Amino acid sequence: MSARRKWGTALIAAAVAASIPAQAWAASDEAVQAGVISVTGIVALLFAVALLVEMLVLRKLASGAAIAENITYAVLAVMCLAASVLVGWVSRLVPAGFTAEQARLGSDMLALAAMALFFVYFWRVRRAMSRFLGRLSEMEQEVVGALDPDAELEDRGE
């Protein structure tokens, strides 16, 4: 296992461990709960930024390919997820402007929009990949036919 992969695994494990607020809720101290929610939100935003950077690097690397043409949907989905975290913070930081229920509804709607955008992204990439593999199979058949023209005649029974 490479060092980069080990660090990535450790970072993901730390993020998962940090986002499990069971002890904070067991303590039932509102200040602790708010702190855990804030830390979880910060970690989510940091991962959203890292994900956006990686997707934009991938888009640049794969320019012209189907994945690069469609990555805009994934970028928008991650932006919706990050915005849903921010909406949760708005309800805590500006309590006069929003109720907790309104913030929760806004956050849920942004998460739903993110899921829809991820669906569109994966559907379009799968469709493009299917077309590519279909054409590749046709090309492979043509190459085999050009290399061994008698094989095609034998398959037809001629």
VOPA-386819 format. One record per atom (N, C-alpha, C): z, x, y; residue in three letters. Coordinates in nm, 2 decimals, m for minus. Example, Ala and Ser with C-alpha at 12.3 -4.5 7.8 and 13.67 -1.06 7.14 Angstrom:
// residues 2
w, u, v, zadren
0.78, 1.32, m0.57, ALA
0.78, 1.23, m0.45, ALA
0.78, 1.32, m0.33, ALA
0.71, 1.28, m0.22, SER
0.71, 1.37, m0.11, SER
0.79, 1.29, 0.00, SER
END
This chain:
// residues 158
w, u, v, zadren
0.00, 0.09, m0.12, MET
0.00, 0.00, 0.00, MET
0.00, 0.09, 0.12, MET
m0.09, 0.07, 0.21, SER
m0.10, 0.15, 0.33, SER
0.01, 0.12, 0.43, SER
0.03, 0.22, 0.52, ALA
0.14, 0.20, 0.62, ALA
0.12, 0.08, 0.71, ALA
m0.01, 0.06, 0.75, ARG
m0.04, m0.05, 0.83, ARG
m0.01, m0.18, 0.76, ARG
m0.04, m0.19, 0.64, ARG
m0.02, m0.31, 0.56, ARG
0.13, m0.33, 0.54, ARG
0.21, m0.23, 0.52, LYS
0.35, m0.24, 0.51, LYS
0.42, m0.29, 0.64, LYS
0.37, m0.23, 0.75, TRP
0.42, m0.28, 0.88, TRP
0.39, m0.42, 0.91, TRP
0.27, m0.46, 0.87, GLY
0.23, m0.60, 0.89, GLY
0.31, m0.70, 0.80, GLY
0.34, m0.66, 0.68, THR
0.42, m0.74, 0.59, THR
0.56, m0.75, 0.64, THR
0.62, m0.63, 0.69, ALA
0.75, m0.63, 0.75, ALA
0.76, m0.72, 0.87, ALA
0.66, m0.71, 0.95, LEU
0.66, m0.79, 1.08, LEU
0.65, m0.94, 1.05, LEU
0.57, m0.98, 0.95, ILE
0.57, m1.12, 0.91, ILE
0.70, m1.17, 0.85, ILE
0.76, m1.08, 0.77, ALA
0.89, m1.12, 0.71, ALA
0.99, m1.13, 0.81, ALA
0.99, m1.04, 0.91, ALA
1.09, m1.05, 1.02, ALA
1.07, m1.18, 1.10, ALA
0.95, m1.21, 1.13, ALA
0.92, m1.33, 1.20, ALA
0.96, m1.46, 1.13, ALA
0.94, m1.46, 1.00, VAL
0.98, m1.58, 0.92, VAL
1.14, m1.58, 0.92, VAL
1.20, m1.47, 0.90, ALA
1.35, m1.47, 0.90, ALA
1.41, m1.51, 1.03, ALA
1.34, m1.47, 1.14, ALA
1.39, m1.50, 1.27, ALA
1.37, m1.65, 1.31, ALA
1.27, m1.71, 1.24, SER
1.24, m1.85, 1.28, SER
1.31, m1.95, 1.19, SER
1.40, m1.90, 1.11, ILE
1.48, m2.00, 1.02, ILE
1.61, m2.02, 1.09, ILE
1.63, m2.13, 1.16, PRO
1.75, m2.16, 1.24, PRO
1.86, m2.22, 1.17, PRO
1.87, m2.21, 1.04, ALA
1.97, m2.28, 0.96, ALA
2.11, m2.25, 1.01, ALA
2.14, m2.12, 1.03, GLN
2.28, m2.09, 1.08, GLN
2.31, m2.14, 1.21, GLN
2.21, m2.15, 1.30, ALA
2.24, m2.20, 1.44, ALA
2.27, m2.35, 1.43, ALA
2.20, m2.42, 1.35, TRP
2.23, m2.56, 1.34, TRP
2.36, m2.59, 1.27, TRP
2.39, m2.51, 1.18, ALA
2.52, m2.52, 1.11, ALA
2.64, m2.50, 1.20, ALA
2.62, m2.41, 1.30, ALA
2.72, m2.39, 1.40, ALA
2.74, m2.50, 1.50, ALA
2.64, m2.58, 1.51, SER
2.63, m2.70, 1.60, SER
2.67, m2.67, 1.75, SER
2.64, m2.55, 1.79, ASP
2.67, m2.51, 1.93, ASP
2.53, m2.52, 2.00, ASP
2.53, m2.60, 2.11, GLU
2.40, m2.63, 2.17, GLU
2.34, m2.50, 2.24, GLU
2.43, m2.41, 2.28, ALA
2.38, m2.29, 2.34, ALA
2.31, m2.20, 2.24, ALA
2.37, m2.20, 2.12, VAL
2.31, m2.12, 2.01, VAL
2.17, m2.18, 1.97, VAL
2.17, m2.31, 1.96, GLN
2.05, m2.38, 1.92, GLN
1.94, m2.36, 2.02, GLN
1.97, m2.37, 2.15, ALA
1.87, m2.34, 2.25, ALA
1.82, m2.20, 2.25, ALA
1.91, m2.11, 2.22, GLY
1.87, m1.97, 2.21, GLY
1.78, m1.94, 2.09, GLY
1.81, m2.00, 1.98, VAL
1.72, m1.99, 1.86, VAL
1.58, m2.05, 1.89, VAL
1.58, m2.17, 1.95, ILE
1.46, m2.23, 1.99, ILE
1.37, m2.14, 2.08, ILE
1.44, m2.08, 2.18, SER
1.37, m2.00, 2.27, SER
1.31, m1.87, 2.20, SER
1.40, m1.81, 2.12, VAL
1.35, m1.69, 2.05, VAL
1.23, m1.73, 1.95, VAL
1.24, m1.84, 1.89, THR
1.13, m1.88, 1.80, THR
1.01, m1.90, 1.88, THR
1.02, m1.97, 2.00, GLY
0.91, m1.99, 2.08, GLY
0.84, m1.86, 2.13, GLY
0.93, m1.76, 2.17, ILE
0.88, m1.63, 2.21, ILE
0.80, m1.56, 2.10, ILE
0.86, m1.56, 1.98, VAL
0.79, m1.50, 1.86, VAL
0.66, m1.57, 1.83, VAL
0.66, m1.71, 1.85, ALA
0.53, m1.78, 1.83, ALA
0.43, m1.74, 1.93, ALA
0.47, m1.73, 2.05, LEU
0.37, m1.69, 2.16, LEU
0.32, m1.54, 2.14, LEU
0.41, m1.45, 2.09, LEU
0.37, m1.32, 2.06, LEU
0.27, m1.32, 1.95, LEU
0.29, m1.40, 1.85, PHE
0.19, m1.40, 1.74, PHE
0.06, m1.47, 1.78, PHE
0.07, m1.57, 1.87, ALA
m0.05, m1.63, 1.93, ALA
m0.13, m1.53, 2.01, ALA
m0.07, m1.44, 2.09, VAL
m0.14, m1.34, 2.16, VAL
m0.20, m1.24, 2.07, VAL
m0.13, m1.19, 1.96, ALA
m0.18, m1.10, 1.87, ALA
m0.30, m1.16, 1.79, ALA
m0.29, m1.29, 1.76, LEU
m0.40, m1.36, 1.69, LEU
m0.52, m1.37, 1.78, LEU
m0.50, m1.40, 1.90, LEU
m0.61, m1.41, 2.00, LEU
m0.68, m1.28, 2.01, LEU
m0.60, m1.17, 2.02, VAL
m0.66, m1.04, 2.04, VAL
m0.75, m1.00, 1.91, VAL
m0.69, m1.03, 1.79, GLU
m0.76, m1.00, 1.67, GLU
m0.89, m1.08, 1.66, GLU
m0.88, m1.21, 1.70, MET
m1.00, m1.29, 1.69, MET
m1.11, m1.25, 1.78, MET
m1.07, m1.21, 1.90, LEU
m1.17, m1.16, 2.00, LEU
m1.23, m1.03, 1.96, LEU
m1.15, m0.94, 1.89, VAL
m1.21, m0.82, 1.84, VAL
m1.30, m0.85, 1.73, VAL
m1.27, m0.94, 1.64, LEU
m1.36, m0.99, 1.53, LEU
m1.48, m1.05, 1.59, LEU
m1.47, m1.12, 1.69, ARG
m1.59, m1.18, 1.75, ARG
m1.69, m1.08, 1.80, ARG
m1.63, m0.97, 1.87, LYS
m1.71, m0.87, 1.92, LYS
m1.78, m0.79, 1.80, LYS
m1.70, m0.76, 1.70, LEU
m1.74, m0.69, 1.58, LEU
m1.86, m0.76, 1.51, LEU
m1.84, m0.89, 1.50, ALA
m1.94, m0.97, 1.42, ALA
m2.04, m1.04, 1.51, ALA
m2.07, m0.98, 1.62, SER
m2.16, m1.05, 1.71, SER
m2.29, m1.08, 1.65, SER
m2.34, m1.21, 1.66, GLY
m2.47, m1.25, 1.60, GLY
m2.45, m1.32, 1.47, GLY
m2.33, m1.30, 1.41, ALA
m2.31, m1.36, 1.28, ALA
m2.25, m1.50, 1.30, ALA
m2.25, m1.58, 1.19, ALA
m2.20, m1.72, 1.20, ALA
m2.05, m1.72, 1.24, ALA
m1.98, m1.63, 1.19, ILE
m1.83, m1.63, 1.22, ILE
m1.81, m1.60, 1.37, ILE
m1.89, m1.52, 1.43, ALA
m1.87, m1.49, 1.57, ALA
m1.92, m1.60, 1.66, ALA
m2.02, m1.67, 1.61, GLU
m2.07, m1.79, 1.69, GLU
m1.97, m1.90, 1.69, GLU
m1.89, m1.92, 1.59, ASN
m1.80, m2.03, 1.57, ASN
m1.66, m1.99, 1.60, ASN
m1.63, m1.87, 1.63, ILE
m1.49, m1.83, 1.65, ILE
m1.43, m1.89, 1.77, ILE
m1.51, m1.94, 1.86, THR
m1.46, m2.01, 1.98, THR
m1.37, m2.13, 1.94, THR
m1.40, m2.20, 1.84, TYR
m1.32, m2.31, 1.79, TYR
m1.18, m2.26, 1.75, TYR
m1.17, m2.14, 1.68, ALA
m1.05, m2.09, 1.64, ALA
m0.97, m2.04, 1.76, ALA
m1.03, m1.98, 1.85, VAL
m0.97, m1.93, 1.97, VAL
m0.90, m2.05, 2.05, VAL
m0.98, m2.16, 2.06, LEU
m0.92, m2.28, 2.13, LEU
m0.81, m2.34, 2.05, LEU
m0.81, m2.33, 1.92, ALA
m0.70, m2.38, 1.83, ALA
m0.58, m2.30, 1.86, ALA
m0.59, m2.17, 1.86, VAL
m0.47, m2.09, 1.89, VAL
m0.42, m2.11, 2.03, VAL
m0.50, m2.13, 2.12, MET
m0.46, m2.17, 2.26, MET
m0.38, m2.30, 2.26, MET
m0.43, m2.40, 2.18, CYS
m0.36, m2.52, 2.17, CYS
m0.22, m2.50, 2.11, CYS
m0.21, m2.42, 2.01, LEU
m0.08, m2.40, 1.95, LEU
0.02, m2.33, 2.04, LEU
m0.04, m2.23, 2.12, ALA
0.05, m2.16, 2.22, ALA
0.09, m2.26, 2.33, ALA
0.00, m2.35, 2.37, ALA
0.03, m2.45, 2.47, ALA
0.14, m2.55, 2.42, ALA
0.14, m2.58, 2.29, SER
0.24, m2.67, 2.24, SER
0.38, m2.61, 2.24, SER
0.39, m2.48, 2.23, VAL
0.52, m2.41, 2.24, VAL
0.56, m2.42, 2.39, VAL
0.47, m2.39, 2.48, LEU
0.50, m2.40, 2.62, LEU
0.54, m2.54, 2.67, LEU
0.48, m2.64, 2.61, VAL
0.52, m2.78, 2.64, VAL
0.67, m2.80, 2.60, VAL
0.71, m2.75, 2.49, GLY
0.85, m2.76, 2.45, GLY
0.94, m2.69, 2.55, GLY
0.90, m2.58, 2.60, TRP
0.98, m2.51, 2.70, TRP
0.99, m2.59, 2.83, TRP
0.88, m2.66, 2.87, VAL
0.88, m2.73, 3.00, VAL
0.99, m2.84, 2.99, VAL
1.00, m2.90, 2.88, SER
1.11, m3.01, 2.88, SER
1.25, m2.95, 2.89, SER
1.27, m2.83, 2.85, ARG
1.40, m2.77, 2.87, ARG
1.42, m2.71, 3.01, ARG
1.31, m2.65, 3.06, LEU
1.33, m2.59, 3.19, LEU
1.31, m2.68, 3.31, LEU
1.24, m2.79, 3.29, VAL
1.21, m2.89, 3.40, VAL
1.25, m3.02, 3.34, VAL
1.38, m3.05, 3.33, PRO
1.42, m3.17, 3.26, PRO
1.39, m3.30, 3.35, PRO
1.37, m3.28, 3.48, ALA
1.35, m3.40, 3.56, ALA
1.20, m3.45, 3.55, ALA
1.11, m3.36, 3.51, GLY
0.97, m3.39, 3.51, GLY
0.93, m3.46, 3.38, GLY
0.99, m3.42, 3.27, PHE
0.96, m3.47, 3.14, PHE
1.08, m3.51, 3.06, PHE
1.06, m3.60, 2.97, THR
1.17, m3.63, 2.88, THR
1.14, m3.55, 2.75, THR
1.24, m3.54, 2.67, ALA
1.22, m3.46, 2.54, ALA
1.12, m3.53, 2.45, ALA
1.12, m3.67, 2.46, GLU
1.02, m3.74, 2.38, GLU
0.88, m3.72, 2.42, GLU
0.86, m3.71, 2.56, GLN
0.72, m3.69, 2.61, GLN
0.68, m3.55, 2.58, GLN
0.77, m3.45, 2.59, ALA
0.74, m3.31, 2.55, ALA
0.70, m3.30, 2.40, ALA
0.78, m3.37, 2.32, ARG
0.75, m3.37, 2.18, ARG
0.61, m3.43, 2.14, ARG
0.58, m3.54, 2.21, LEU
0.45, m3.60, 2.19, LEU
0.34, m3.51, 2.24, LEU
0.35, m3.45, 2.35, GLY
0.25, m3.35, 2.40, GLY
0.24, m3.24, 2.31, GLY
0.35, m3.19, 2.26, SER
0.34, m3.07, 2.16, SER
0.27, m3.11, 2.03, SER
0.31, m3.23, 1.98, ASP
0.24, m3.28, 1.86, ASP
0.09, m3.30, 1.88, ASP
0.05, m3.36, 1.99, MET
m0.09, m3.38, 2.02, MET
m0.17, m3.25, 2.03, MET
m0.10, m3.15, 2.09, LEU
m0.17, m3.02, 2.10, LEU
m0.18, m2.95, 1.96, LEU
m0.08, m2.97, 1.88, ALA
m0.09, m2.92, 1.74, ALA
m0.19, m2.99, 1.66, ALA
m0.21, m3.12, 1.68, LEU
m0.31, m3.20, 1.62, LEU
m0.45, m3.15, 1.66, LEU
m0.47, m3.13, 1.79, ALA
m0.59, m3.08, 1.84, ALA
m0.62, m2.94, 1.78, ALA
m0.52, m2.86, 1.76, ALA
m0.54, m2.72, 1.70, ALA
m0.59, m2.74, 1.56, ALA
m0.53, m2.83, 1.48, MET
m0.57, m2.85, 1.35, MET
m0.72, m2.90, 1.34, MET
m0.75, m2.99, 1.43, ALA
m0.89, m3.04, 1.43, ALA
m0.99, m2.93, 1.47, ALA
m0.95, m2.84, 1.56, LEU
m1.04, m2.73, 1.60, LEU
m1.05, m2.63, 1.48, LEU
m0.94, m2.60, 1.41, PHE
m0.95, m2.51, 1.29, PHE
m1.04, m2.58, 1.19, PHE
m1.03, m2.71, 1.17, PHE
m1.12, m2.78, 1.07, PHE
m1.26, m2.76, 1.11, PHE
m1.30, m2.78, 1.23, VAL
m1.44, m2.76, 1.28, VAL
m1.48, m2.62, 1.25, VAL
m1.39, m2.52, 1.29, TYR
m1.43, m2.38, 1.27, TYR
m1.46, m2.35, 1.12, TYR
m1.37, m2.38, 1.03, PHE
m1.39, m2.35, 0.89, PHE
m1.50, m2.43, 0.83, PHE
m1.52, m2.55, 0.87, TRP
m1.63, m2.63, 0.82, TRP
m1.77, m2.57, 0.86, TRP
m1.78, m2.52, 0.99, ARG
m1.90, m2.46, 1.03, ARG
m1.93, m2.33, 0.97, ARG
m1.82, m2.25, 0.95, VAL
m1.84, m2.12, 0.88, VAL
m1.88, m2.14, 0.74, VAL
m1.81, m2.24, 0.67, ARG
m1.85, m2.26, 0.53, ARG
m1.99, m2.31, 0.52, ARG
m2.03, m2.39, 0.61, ARG
m2.17, m2.44, 0.60, ARG
m2.27, m2.33, 0.63, ARG
m2.24, m2.24, 0.72, ALA
m2.33, m2.13, 0.75, ALA
m2.33, m2.03, 0.63, ALA
m2.21, m2.01, 0.57, MET
m2.21, m1.92, 0.45, MET
m2.28, m1.98, 0.34, MET
m2.27, m2.11, 0.32, SER
m2.35, m2.17, 0.21, SER
m2.50, m2.15, 0.22, SER
m2.54, m2.17, 0.35, ARG
m2.69, m2.15, 0.38, ARG
m2.73, m2.01, 0.35, ARG
m2.64, m1.91, 0.39, PHE
m2.67, m1.77, 0.37, PHE
m2.68, m1.74, 0.22, PHE
m2.58, m1.78, 0.15, LEU
m2.58, m1.75, 0.00, LEU
m2.70, m1.82, m0.07, LEU
m2.74, m1.94, m0.02, GLY
m2.85, m2.01, m0.08, GLY
m2.98, m1.93, m0.06, GLY
m2.99, m1.88, 0.06, ARG
m3.11, m1.79, 0.10, ARG
m3.11, m1.66, 0.02, ARG
m2.99, m1.61, 0.01, LEU
m2.97, m1.48, m0.07, LEU
m3.01, m1.50, m0.21, LEU
m2.97, m1.61, m0.27, SER
m3.01, m1.64, m0.41, SER
m3.16, m1.65, m0.42, SER
m3.23, m1.72, m0.33, GLU
m3.37, m1.73, m0.33, GLU
m3.44, m1.59, m0.31, GLU
m3.38, m1.51, m0.23, MET
m3.44, m1.37, m0.21, MET
m3.42, m1.29, m0.34, MET
m3.30, m1.30, m0.40, GLU
m3.28, m1.23, m0.52, GLU
m3.38, m1.27, m0.63, GLU
m3.41, m1.40, m0.64, GLN
m3.51, m1.45, m0.73, GLN
m3.65, m1.40, m0.71, GLN
m3.68, m1.39, m0.58, GLU
m3.81, m1.33, m0.54, GLU
m3.82, m1.18, m0.58, GLU
m3.71, m1.11, m0.56, VAL
m3.71, m0.97, m0.59, VAL
m3.72, m0.95, m0.74, VAL
m3.65, m1.03, m0.82, VAL
m3.66, m1.02, m0.97, VAL
m3.80, m1.06, m1.01, VAL
m3.86, m1.16, m0.95, GLY
m4.00, m1.19, m0.98, GLY
m4.10, m1.08, m0.95, GLY
m4.07, m1.01, m0.84, ALA
m4.17, m0.91, m0.80, ALA
m4.15, m0.78, m0.89, ALA
m4.03, m0.76, m0.94, LEU
m4.01, m0.64, m1.03, LEU
m4.05, m0.67, m1.17, LEU
m4.04, m0.79, m1.22, ASP
m4.08, m0.82, m1.35, ASP
m4.16, m0.96, m1.35, ASP
m4.29, m0.95, m1.32, PRO
m4.37, m1.07, m1.31, PRO
m4.38, m1.14, m1.45, PRO
m4.37, m1.07, m1.56, ASP
m4.38, m1.14, m1.69, ASP
m4.26, m1.22, m1.72, ASP
m4.14, m1.19, m1.66, ALA
m4.02, m1.27, m1.69, ALA
m4.04, m1.42, m1.64, ALA
m4.11, m1.44, m1.54, GLU
m4.13, m1.57, m1.49, GLU
m4.22, m1.65, m1.58, GLU
m4.32, m1.58, m1.63, LEU
m4.41, m1.65, m1.73, LEU
m4.34, m1.69, m1.85, LEU
m4.25, m1.60, m1.91, GLU
m4.18, m1.63, m2.03, GLU
m4.09, m1.75, m2.01, GLU
m4.03, m1.76, m1.89, ASP
m3.93, m1.87, m1.87, ASP
m4.01, m2.01, m1.87, ASP
m4.13, m2.01, m1.82, ARG
m4.21, m2.13, m1.82, ARG
m4.27, m2.16, m1.95, ARG
m4.27, m2.07, m2.05, GLY
m4.32, m2.10, m2.18, GLY
m4.47, m2.07, m2.19, GLY
m4.52, m1.99, m2.09, GLU
m4.66, m1.96, m2.09, GLU
m4.69, m1.84, m2.17, GLU
END
